[in-house]
């Protein structure tokens, strides 16, 4: 298990672990800057968030951050030298999965002591955090119709329905020209089905073209869905075309508005929170501030009976052993390893994607040398409790506690899978400044550093840079994040909601052949 408690600030640098051979520049460090606490003088101009050799590192020696290997020295590196992708070699190394070795059951708080929020309780007992009417397309061919229907319901036309958060379209670029059977179709239908029954919807319309491979009747049957009072279906070729379908769907939504508006929030325990964990535009401070702070909040949530969904499989690669060692059973740990092996041995062989080493240009500019280093920070979002279950993309998440869902690292695609699985809130850390928002679930942005937060205040919900500034401890920030989650789940608007984001972030994972 990662030890996050031994960080020490020494002048301009941060030491993350006593056994590390690098330190992190807390501020920009100029050539000739003495670092007396570490016993070296800077030989390089090093930007804040980047790594500096704390001692001489021999060629081939592992580079250690938090005492975890993030690569190997490409050449001899003198102390005080910047350590980054130019002098770090990325290569595979053996990892001890140590299944269940560090698993410790998390004691839950008594129900009388658990936190609460004001949620929307649906007829099936599930709890939503927002109240939308959704318009789903079976195929890209019905996408424009779905958007035209949603766009008709302007804020002015919804003014008499204050308890409805909006009418939103959820369209995609597939549904035809794809395999009719197997995982690609199953995955698309699983994703659509998860949205169709999501507790953040009061009602859903599903609109198809008629001749697509993802047939509406097949989708409904496979997902066990039945059209009724709050689930309506339309087929454009049967309805009479584009205009008639739009008009009929608008009338259907109009009829749904009074019922959807009758919802009221009521006090429910925090165990009804299911959090999708995301990070994007990461930097060298992600593993020092926002990610472990979010992890601290998840540790609190788990004690209150809630669910934390860690995802982005490429972004745990290289540190997956820190999760398998905390798995509640060997079976759970092996599920995670199987997903990793599928990515490495089947899905991405020979492809220039991040699980094979290179992170995005923004991540690299922010101080992350390779995917091992990014994964080190990314995995921290889940906190320190046991890994309770592993799910495939968009599978319904039913197990409380910390779980993992196999998704790509691409944030909109990853969050789409989490929401389909039941996440009713997304918590998103960023160091470079991601502007992500999603519907029908609020997205809360956590900044890793104060300069970025100050620059992008309109988009950032909370400044975890306070940890670096010395104005908040990790525990205090974790509690602050947890309390913000409760407020947003109760209806407080996140920054992305205030900006109107989320109309184009429904991105099901298209893993199949297009033909």
C-alpha positions as CSV (number, residue, x, y, z in Angstrom):
1,X,0.0,0.0,0.0
2,X,1.3,3.5,-0.8
3,X,2.5,5.5,2.1
4,X,1.2,9.1,1.7
5,X,2.0,10.3,5.2
6,X,5.8,10.9,4.9
7,X,5.8,14.0,2.6
8,X,8.2,16.7,3.8
9,X,8.7,20.2,2.3
10,X,12.3,21.4,2.3
11,X,12.6,24.9,1.0
12,X,11.8,24.8,-2.7
13,X,11.2,21.1,-3.0
14,X,9.0,18.3,-1.6
15,X,10.2,14.9,-0.6
16,X,7.5,12.3,-0.9
17,X,9.2,9.3,0.7
18,X,12.5,8.8,2.6
19,X,13.6,6.2,0.0
20,X,12.9,8.3,-3.1
21,X,15.9,9.3,-5.2
22,X,13.9,12.3,-6.6
23,X,12.2,15.3,-5.1
24,X,9.5,17.5,-6.5
25,X,10.0,21.2,-7.2
26,X,7.4,23.1,-5.1
27,X,8.1,26.3,-7.0
28,X,10.2,27.1,-10.1
29,X,13.8,26.3,-9.2
30,X,16.6,28.1,-10.9
31,X,20.1,26.9,-11.7
32,X,22.4,27.3,-8.7
33,X,19.5,27.3,-6.2
34,X,20.8,25.6,-3.0
35,X,18.6,22.9,-1.4
36,X,20.3,22.5,2.0
37,X,17.7,20.1,3.4
38,X,18.6,17.7,0.6
39,X,22.3,18.5,0.3
40,X,22.4,19.5,-3.3
41,X,22.4,22.6,-5.5
42,X,20.2,22.7,-8.6
43,X,22.0,22.0,-11.9
44,X,18.9,22.6,-14.0
45,X,16.1,25.1,-14.5
46,X,13.2,23.1,-13.1
47,X,9.5,24.2,-13.4
48,X,7.2,23.7,-10.4
49,X,5.8,20.2,-10.3
50,X,8.8,18.6,-12.0
51,X,11.3,16.1,-10.6
52,X,14.9,16.8,-9.5
53,X,17.5,14.1,-8.7
54,X,18.1,14.1,-5.0
55,X,21.3,12.1,-5.3
56,X,23.4,10.6,-8.0
57,X,21.3,8.1,-10.0
58,X,23.2,5.5,-12.0
59,X,22.1,4.5,-15.6
60,X,19.5,1.8,-15.4
61,X,18.7,2.4,-11.8
62,X,14.9,2.6,-11.0
63,X,13.5,6.1,-10.5
64,X,11.4,6.1,-7.3
65,X,8.5,8.4,-6.4
66,X,6.6,7.5,-3.3
67,X,9.0,4.6,-3.3
68,X,7.3,3.3,-6.4
69,X,9.2,2.6,-9.6
70,X,8.1,5.1,-12.3
71,X,10.9,4.3,-14.8
72,X,14.6,3.8,-15.1
73,X,17.5,6.2,-15.6
74,X,18.5,6.4,-19.2
75,X,22.0,7.7,-18.3
76,X,23.9,8.7,-15.2
77,X,22.0,11.6,-13.5
78,X,23.9,13.9,-11.2
79,X,22.1,15.3,-8.1
80,X,20.3,18.5,-8.7
81,X,19.5,17.6,-12.3
82,X,15.9,17.7,-13.7
83,X,14.5,14.2,-14.2
84,X,11.9,13.8,-16.9
85,X,11.1,11.9,-20.1
86,X,14.4,13.0,-21.7
87,X,16.4,10.9,-19.2
88,X,13.9,8.3,-18.0
89,X,13.4,5.1,-19.9
90,X,10.0,3.4,-19.9
91,X,10.1,-0.3,-19.7
92,X,8.2,-3.2,-18.2
93,X,9.2,-4.6,-14.8
94,X,7.9,-7.4,-12.6
95,X,5.3,-6.5,-10.0
96,X,4.1,-8.6,-7.0
97,X,0.3,-8.6,-7.1
98,X,0.2,-10.0,-3.6
99,X,-3.5,-10.6,-3.8
100,X,-5.4,-9.7,-0.6
101,X,-2.2,-9.2,1.4
102,X,-3.1,-5.7,2.6
103,X,-6.9,-6.0,2.6
104,X,-8.5,-4.7,5.8
105,X,-12.3,-4.5,6.1
106,X,-13.5,-1.0,6.5
107,X,-15.7,-0.5,9.6
108,X,-18.9,1.4,8.8
109,X,-20.2,4.1,11.0
110,X,-23.4,3.4,12.8
111,X,-26.4,4.4,10.7
112,X,-27.3,7.1,13.3
113,X,-23.9,8.7,12.7
114,X,-23.8,8.7,8.9
115,X,-23.9,11.9,6.9
116,X,-27.0,12.7,4.9
117,X,-28.0,14.7,1.8
118,X,-31.2,15.8,0.1
119,X,-31.8,13.3,-2.6
120,X,-34.6,12.4,-5.1
121,X,-36.0,8.9,-4.2
122,X,-37.4,7.1,-7.2
123,X,-40.1,4.5,-7.2
124,X,-37.6,1.6,-7.2
125,X,-35.8,3.1,-4.1
126,X,-32.7,4.3,-5.9
127,X,-31.7,7.9,-5.2
128,X,-30.9,10.6,-7.8
129,X,-29.0,13.9,-7.4
130,X,-30.7,15.6,-10.4
131,X,-34.0,15.5,-12.2
132,X,-33.8,15.4,-16.0
133,X,-35.8,14.1,-18.8
134,X,-33.5,12.3,-21.2
135,X,-33.7,11.7,-25.0
136,X,-31.6,8.7,-26.1
137,X,-30.7,7.8,-29.7
138,X,-30.2,4.2,-30.7
139,X,-28.1,5.3,-33.7
140,X,-26.3,8.3,-35.0
141,X,-29.0,8.6,-37.7
142,X,-31.5,9.8,-35.0
143,X,-29.1,12.1,-33.2
144,X,-30.3,15.3,-34.8
145,X,-33.9,14.5,-34.0
146,X,-33.0,13.9,-30.3
147,X,-31.1,17.2,-30.1
148,X,-34.0,19.1,-31.8
149,X,-36.4,17.7,-29.2
150,X,-34.2,18.7,-26.3
151,X,-33.4,22.1,-27.7
152,X,-37.1,23.0,-27.9
153,X,-37.3,22.9,-24.1
154,X,-35.6,26.2,-23.4
155,X,-35.3,27.6,-19.8
156,X,-38.1,29.9,-20.7
157,X,-40.4,26.9,-21.6
158,X,-39.4,25.1,-18.5
159,X,-39.9,28.1,-16.2
160,X,-43.2,26.6,-14.8
161,X,-41.4,23.4,-13.8
162,X,-38.7,24.5,-11.3
163,X,-38.0,21.0,-10.1
164,X,-36.9,19.8,-13.5
165,X,-33.2,20.3,-14.2
166,X,-33.7,20.2,-18.0
167,X,-34.4,18.1,-21.0
168,X,-31.1,16.7,-22.5
169,X,-30.2,14.6,-25.5
170,X,-27.8,11.7,-25.3
171,X,-26.5,10.8,-28.8
172,X,-23.5,9.0,-30.2
173,X,-21.7,8.2,-33.4
174,X,-22.5,4.5,-33.7
175,X,-25.4,2.1,-33.7
176,X,-25.0,1.0,-37.3
177,X,-22.1,-0.1,-39.4
178,X,-21.0,-2.3,-36.5
179,X,-21.1,-5.9,-35.3
180,X,-24.6,-7.0,-34.5
181,X,-23.5,-9.4,-31.8
182,X,-20.7,-9.7,-29.3
183,X,-19.2,-7.2,-26.9
184,X,-19.3,-4.1,-29.2
185,X,-23.1,-4.2,-29.4
186,X,-23.5,-5.5,-25.8
187,X,-21.4,-2.6,-24.6
188,X,-23.4,0.0,-26.5
189,X,-26.7,-1.4,-25.2
190,X,-25.4,-1.8,-21.7
191,X,-24.4,1.9,-21.7
192,X,-27.8,3.0,-23.2
193,X,-29.7,0.8,-20.8
194,X,-27.8,2.2,-17.8
195,X,-28.8,5.7,-18.8
196,X,-32.4,4.6,-19.5
197,X,-32.9,3.6,-15.9
198,X,-30.6,6.1,-14.2
199,X,-32.1,7.6,-11.1
200,X,-31.2,11.2,-12.3
201,X,-34.0,10.8,-15.0
202,X,-37.7,11.3,-14.2
203,X,-38.4,9.9,-17.7
204,X,-36.7,8.9,-20.9
205,X,-37.5,8.8,-24.6
206,X,-35.6,6.5,-26.9
207,X,-35.6,7.4,-30.6
208,X,-34.4,5.1,-33.4
209,X,-34.3,5.4,-37.2
210,X,-35.8,2.0,-38.0
211,X,-33.2,0.1,-40.2
212,X,-30.2,0.4,-37.9
213,X,-28.2,-2.6,-36.6
214,X,-29.0,-1.5,-33.0
215,X,-32.7,-2.2,-33.4
216,X,-34.8,-0.5,-30.8
217,X,-36.8,-3.7,-30.0
218,X,-33.6,-5.7,-29.7
219,X,-32.1,-3.0,-27.3
220,X,-35.3,-3.0,-25.2
221,X,-35.5,-6.8,-25.0
222,X,-31.8,-7.3,-24.2
223,X,-31.8,-4.7,-21.4
224,X,-35.1,-5.8,-20.0
225,X,-36.9,-2.5,-20.6
226,X,-40.6,-2.1,-21.2
227,X,-42.2,1.0,-22.7
228,X,-44.6,2.7,-20.2
229,X,-45.5,5.9,-18.4
230,X,-41.9,7.1,-18.1
231,X,-40.2,5.3,-21.0
232,X,-41.4,6.2,-24.5
233,X,-40.0,4.9,-27.8
234,X,-40.2,6.3,-31.3
235,X,-39.0,4.9,-34.7
236,X,-38.6,7.7,-37.3
237,X,-39.4,5.5,-40.3
238,X,-42.7,4.4,-38.6
239,X,-43.5,7.8,-37.2
240,X,-43.5,9.5,-40.7
241,X,-40.1,11.1,-40.8
242,X,-37.9,13.7,-39.2
243,X,-40.5,16.5,-38.6
244,X,-43.3,14.2,-37.4
245,X,-40.9,12.4,-35.0
246,X,-39.7,15.7,-33.6
247,X,-43.3,17.0,-33.1
248,X,-44.5,13.7,-31.5
249,X,-41.5,13.5,-29.2
250,X,-42.0,17.2,-28.1
251,X,-45.6,16.4,-27.3
252,X,-44.6,13.3,-25.3
253,X,-42.1,15.4,-23.2
254,X,-44.7,18.1,-22.6
255,X,-47.0,15.4,-21.2
256,X,-44.2,14.2,-18.9
257,X,-43.4,17.6,-17.4
258,X,-46.1,17.9,-14.7
259,X,-45.3,14.4,-13.3
260,X,-41.5,15.0,-13.4
261,X,-42.0,18.4,-11.6
262,X,-43.8,16.7,-8.7
263,X,-40.6,15.3,-7.3
264,X,-39.4,16.6,-4.0
265,X,-36.0,16.1,-2.3
266,X,-35.8,14.3,1.1
267,X,-33.1,13.5,3.5
268,X,-31.3,10.2,2.7
269,X,-28.0,8.7,4.0
270,X,-24.7,9.3,2.2
271,X,-24.7,5.5,1.4
272,X,-26.8,6.4,-1.6
273,X,-23.9,8.3,-3.2
274,X,-22.1,6.6,-6.0
275,X,-19.1,8.7,-7.1
276,X,-17.4,8.4,-10.5
277,X,-13.7,9.3,-10.0
278,X,-12.0,11.1,-12.9
279,X,-8.7,13.0,-13.5
280,X,-7.7,14.8,-16.6
281,X,-5.1,17.4,-17.6
282,X,-2.9,16.1,-14.7
283,X,0.3,17.6,-13.6
284,X,3.2,17.0,-11.2
285,X,1.1,18.1,-8.2
286,X,-1.8,15.7,-8.9
287,X,-0.3,13.0,-6.8
288,X,0.5,15.5,-4.0
289,X,-2.7,17.4,-3.6
290,X,-6.0,16.8,-5.4
291,X,-5.8,13.0,-6.0
292,X,-4.9,12.0,-2.5
293,X,-7.3,14.6,-1.1
294,X,-10.1,13.1,-3.2
295,X,-8.9,9.7,-1.9
296,X,-9.3,11.0,1.6
297,X,-12.8,12.0,0.8
298,X,-13.5,8.6,-0.6
299,X,-12.2,6.9,2.6
300,X,-14.8,9.0,4.5
301,X,-17.5,8.1,2.0
302,X,-16.8,4.4,2.3
303,X,-17.1,4.6,6.1
304,X,-20.5,6.1,5.5
305,X,-21.6,3.2,3.3
306,X,-21.1,4.9,-0.1
307,X,-19.5,3.8,-3.3
308,X,-16.3,5.1,-5.0
309,X,-15.8,4.1,-8.7
310,X,-12.2,4.2,-9.7
311,X,-11.7,3.8,-13.5
312,X,-9.4,4.7,-16.5
313,X,-7.6,1.4,-16.8
314,X,-4.6,2.7,-18.7
315,X,-4.1,5.2,-15.8
316,X,-3.6,2.5,-13.1
317,X,-1.2,0.5,-15.3
318,X,2.1,0.1,-13.6
319,X,0.7,0.5,-10.1
320,X,-2.2,-2.0,-10.3
321,X,-0.3,-4.1,-7.7
322,X,-1.2,-1.4,-5.1
323,X,-4.8,-2.3,-5.8
324,X,-4.6,-6.1,-6.1
325,X,-2.9,-6.2,-2.7
326,X,-5.9,-4.5,-1.2
327,X,-8.5,-6.7,-3.0
328,X,-11.0,-8.4,-0.7
329,X,-10.4,-11.7,-2.5
330,X,-8.1,-13.2,-5.0
331,X,-11.0,-13.4,-7.5
332,X,-11.5,-9.7,-7.4
333,X,-7.7,-9.0,-7.8
334,X,-7.5,-11.4,-10.7
335,X,-10.4,-9.6,-12.4
336,X,-8.3,-6.5,-12.4
337,X,-5.3,-8.2,-13.8
338,X,-7.4,-9.9,-16.5
339,X,-8.6,-6.4,-17.6
340,X,-5.0,-5.1,-17.7
341,X,-3.8,-8.1,-19.7
342,X,-6.6,-7.6,-22.2
343,X,-5.6,-4.0,-22.7
344,X,-1.9,-4.9,-23.1
345,X,-2.0,-8.2,-24.9
346,X,-5.1,-7.8,-27.2
347,X,-6.5,-4.3,-27.4
348,X,-3.5,-1.9,-27.7
349,X,-0.7,-4.1,-29.2
350,X,1.5,-1.9,-31.4
351,X,-0.7,1.2,-30.8
352,X,0.7,4.6,-29.8
353,X,-1.6,5.0,-26.8
354,X,-0.8,6.0,-23.2
355,X,-0.9,2.5,-21.7
356,X,2.1,1.7,-23.9
357,X,4.1,4.5,-22.3
358,X,3.5,8.0,-23.6
359,X,1.2,10.4,-21.8
360,X,-0.5,13.4,-23.5
361,X,1.5,16.5,-24.3
362,X,-0.3,18.4,-21.5
363,X,0.5,15.8,-18.9
364,X,4.1,15.7,-20.0
365,X,4.4,19.5,-19.9
366,X,2.9,19.4,-16.4
367,X,5.7,17.2,-15.1
368,X,4.6,13.6,-15.8
369,X,7.2,11.5,-17.6
370,X,5.2,8.5,-18.6
371,X,2.1,6.4,-17.8
372,X,3.7,4.8,-14.7
373,X,4.1,8.2,-13.1
374,X,0.6,9.3,-14.2
375,X,-0.9,6.1,-12.9
376,X,0.8,6.6,-9.5
377,X,-1.3,9.8,-9.0
378,X,-4.4,8.6,-10.7
379,X,-4.8,5.5,-8.5
380,X,-4.8,7.7,-5.4
381,X,-8.3,9.1,-6.2
382,X,-9.7,5.8,-4.8
383,X,-8.3,6.3,-1.3
384,X,-6.9,3.5,0.9
385,X,-9.7,1.1,1.6
386,X,-10.1,-2.4,0.2
387,X,-10.9,-3.1,-3.4
388,X,-14.3,-4.7,-3.2
389,X,-15.2,-5.5,-6.9
390,X,-14.2,-5.0,-10.5
391,X,-16.7,-4.3,-13.3
392,X,-16.6,-4.2,-17.0
393,X,-17.5,-1.0,-18.8
394,X,-21.1,0.3,-18.0
395,X,-22.0,-2.8,-15.9
396,X,-24.4,-1.9,-13.0
397,X,-22.4,-1.1,-9.9
398,X,-24.1,-2.8,-6.9
399,X,-21.2,-3.4,-4.5
400,X,-20.6,-0.5,-2.0
401,X,-17.1,0.6,-1.1
402,X,-14.2,1.1,-3.4
403,X,-14.7,-0.6,-6.8
404,X,-13.0,-0.5,-10.2
405,X,-14.7,-0.2,-13.6
406,X,-12.7,-1.0,-16.7
407,X,-12.8,2.1,-19.0
408,X,-10.5,4.0,-21.3
409,X,-8.6,7.0,-20.0
410,X,-10.5,9.4,-22.2
411,X,-12.6,11.3,-19.7
412,X,-15.9,11.7,-21.5
413,X,-15.9,8.0,-22.4
414,X,-14.8,6.9,-19.0
415,X,-17.4,9.0,-17.2
416,X,-20.1,7.8,-19.5
417,X,-19.4,4.2,-18.4
418,X,-19.5,5.2,-14.8
419,X,-22.8,7.0,-15.1
420,X,-24.3,4.1,-17.0
421,X,-23.1,2.0,-14.0
422,X,-25.1,4.2,-11.6
423,X,-22.7,7.0,-10.6
424,X,-24.8,10.0,-9.5
425,X,-21.9,12.4,-9.0
426,X,-18.6,12.8,-10.8
427,X,-15.5,14.2,-8.9
428,X,-12.8,15.3,-11.4
429,X,-9.3,16.4,-10.4
430,X,-7.1,18.4,-12.8
431,X,-3.8,20.2,-12.8
432,X,-3.7,21.8,-16.2
433,X,-7.4,22.8,-16.2
434,X,-10.0,20.4,-17.6
435,X,-13.4,22.1,-18.4
436,X,-15.4,18.8,-18.2
437,X,-19.1,18.7,-17.4
438,X,-21.7,16.0,-18.0
439,X,-25.4,15.3,-17.8
440,X,-27.4,14.0,-16.1
441,X,-24.9,14.0,-13.3
442,X,-23.1,17.0,-11.7
443,X,-19.3,17.2,-12.3
444,X,-17.2,18.8,-9.6
445,X,-13.7,20.0,-10.5
446,X,-10.8,19.9,-8.1
447,X,-7.7,22.0,-8.9
448,X,-4.3,20.7,-7.9
449,X,-2.6,24.1,-7.6
450,X,-3.5,27.6,-6.6
451,X,-2.2,29.5,-9.7
452,X,-4.4,27.4,-12.0
453,X,-7.4,27.7,-9.7
454,X,-7.0,31.5,-9.6
455,X,-6.8,31.6,-13.4
456,X,-9.8,29.2,-14.0
457,X,-12.0,30.0,-11.0
458,X,-15.1,30.0,-13.2
459,X,-14.5,26.3,-13.9
460,X,-13.0,25.0,-10.7
461,X,-15.1,24.1,-7.7
462,X,-12.4,23.6,-5.1
463,X,-8.7,24.5,-4.7
464,X,-6.7,21.5,-3.4
465,X,-3.6,23.7,-3.9
466,X,-4.2,24.9,-0.3
467,X,-2.4,21.7,0.7
468,X,0.7,22.9,-1.1
469,X,0.3,26.4,0.2
470,X,0.2,25.1,3.8
471,X,-3.3,26.5,4.5
472,X,-5.0,23.1,4.7
473,X,-4.0,19.6,5.7
474,X,-4.8,16.5,3.6
475,X,-7.4,15.4,6.2
476,X,-9.0,18.9,6.2
477,X,-9.2,19.0,2.5
478,X,-10.7,15.5,2.3
479,X,-13.4,16.6,4.8
480,X,-14.0,19.8,2.8
481,X,-14.4,17.7,-0.4
482,X,-16.8,15.3,1.3
483,X,-19.0,18.2,2.5
484,X,-19.0,19.7,-0.9
485,X,-20.1,16.4,-2.4
486,X,-23.1,16.4,0.0
487,X,-24.1,19.9,-0.9
488,X,-23.9,19.3,-4.7
489,X,-25.7,16.0,-4.3
490,X,-28.4,18.0,-2.5
491,X,-28.9,20.4,-5.4
492,X,-26.1,23.0,-5.2
493,X,-25.0,23.7,-8.7
494,X,-21.4,22.8,-9.7
495,X,-19.4,25.2,-11.8
496,X,-19.9,23.1,-14.9
497,X,-23.6,23.2,-14.4
498,X,-23.6,26.9,-14.0
499,X,-21.7,27.1,-17.3
500,X,-24.2,24.8,-19.0
501,X,-21.8,22.1,-19.8
502,X,-22.7,18.5,-20.5
503,X,-24.7,18.4,-23.7
504,X,-22.1,16.6,-25.8
505,X,-20.2,14.4,-23.4
506,X,-22.2,11.2,-23.8
507,X,-19.4,9.0,-25.4
508,X,-20.0,5.3,-25.3
509,X,-16.9,3.2,-25.8
510,X,-16.8,2.1,-29.4
511,X,-14.4,-0.9,-29.3
512,X,-15.5,-2.7,-32.4
513,X,-15.0,-2.7,-36.1
514,X,-16.8,-0.1,-38.2
515,X,-17.8,-1.5,-41.5
